[in-house]
Amino acid sequence: VAKIGDPDQYLNFGTHVFEIRYTIAGVLDPGTTGADKTFAAGMGTPSTSPSVFFWNVIAPAWNNRIDNAEISVTLPGNVGRAQCSVGYGVGRACRDLTVEGNTVTLAATNIAPRTPVTVRAGVDVPTPPRISLPWPYTWDRILGRSLTGVAWIAGLTVAFGLGAFLWYRTTVEPSPGFPLQYAPPTGLGPVQTEYIRTESVPKNGLTATLFYLAERGLIHLTQVNNKQWNVRGRVGPAKWADVDPVSIAVGSELQVMSPGAVFEAKHTVNSGKKLNKAKTDMAVAVAKWSRDNGLMVKRKRELWVRTANAIAFLVMLCGFFRWGFPTTMWALPFAAFFLLSIRSWAEGVGSRRTEAGRELWSRAGGFHRMLATDSAETRFDFGARKDLYSAYVPFAVAAGVAALWAKKYETSVGAPAPQPDWYQSSSTTGWGFAGGSS
């Protein structure tokens, strides 16, 4: 019914006097309730009152010794017979039990901790209809004590969830359609192709870029052992002139843009720093390329959905812990908003492709279809264009579909996919650099 006191505030040692007043609705039971219980004290003649008040006026959860308790109960009608006990079972008699009209008074002394004082009093009023809920009282902290309240929260949850979903959808670009393409967009490297397709830098972008440079004859890759790859430059800066800016950023950071220049990709701190810096430069270069070429523009107003998502998360936590809310269920509308708008943190929110960018997106998406879908759906004539398997490996690596691309070759040709001739591997797995050094 109520929590009394502050668990974080300690009382001084000694005697303390508490005066507790409270009103409770809906506690009258039918007159037969508790009729079979024996009490240690009673007053008044036995009667058949239509209702009865049956209550622990001192709860068994009170964890303090009580030297003296004076109790007064005011009821909504005249009282017939009143009974009381101190303790469990029959217990011992309370003191000074009196009835005056609709008021019962009593006293008790020397009450040990966690000892109840129970009163049963007949009341001459019809038993009021009791609120009936489809859940046990232990769920009251979660759902409250009102079906109407639960219905309102359910409605708010649906409304918040729908609002979050529709708001998030305003940040999603409609698909331009992806007609099948058998080649990547002209002049684009694997990282650029994936960036315009997904608005994010691919996880294997560094590996894909090195494979792309090796396939074009600008560098050569050699696996020294399971923990080291060497990247060796094959040509001078003049040959790099027609390479995309993302690939140039990687080659420049690894310092392999001259014949014979070598970068050793090893499991060392310096090598790791160099590779991480190359990844960072690659990400900066591809974002700058998309803006400078008018392919993407910023849409900062789309970021408001992220702000709302973060606020919903914080309010949801307050609701679950009942900080400022009466019941836990108040967290549900904010939880629905948070969950249905969480995708707003994905890459691409806050930017939009221009018309030129959408046209390029369409071609990049069509090329991705060719790489990633089953050969029965998008056939590719490897017999006539066998060299293109190796040429498209960097794009498949960037898209995360290298295994599907290899399987497509095997299904079409009936032989295992060949190892590209632009790198030398000392292992049978062949793709150690892609998995371990990027």
Beta strands, then each sheet from edge to edge (+ up, - down):
strand 1: 28-30
strand 2: 41-43
strand 3: 51-58
strand 4: 66-74
strand 5: 79-86
strand 6: 95-100
strand 7: 103-111
strand 8: 117-123
strand 9: 219-225
strand 10: 228-233
strand 11: 262-266
strand 12: 296-298
strand 13: 351-353
strand 14: 423-424
sheet 1: 1+ 3- 8+ 5- 2+
sheet 2: 4+ 7- 6+
sheet 3: 11+ 10- 9+ 14+
sheet 4: 12+ 13-
end
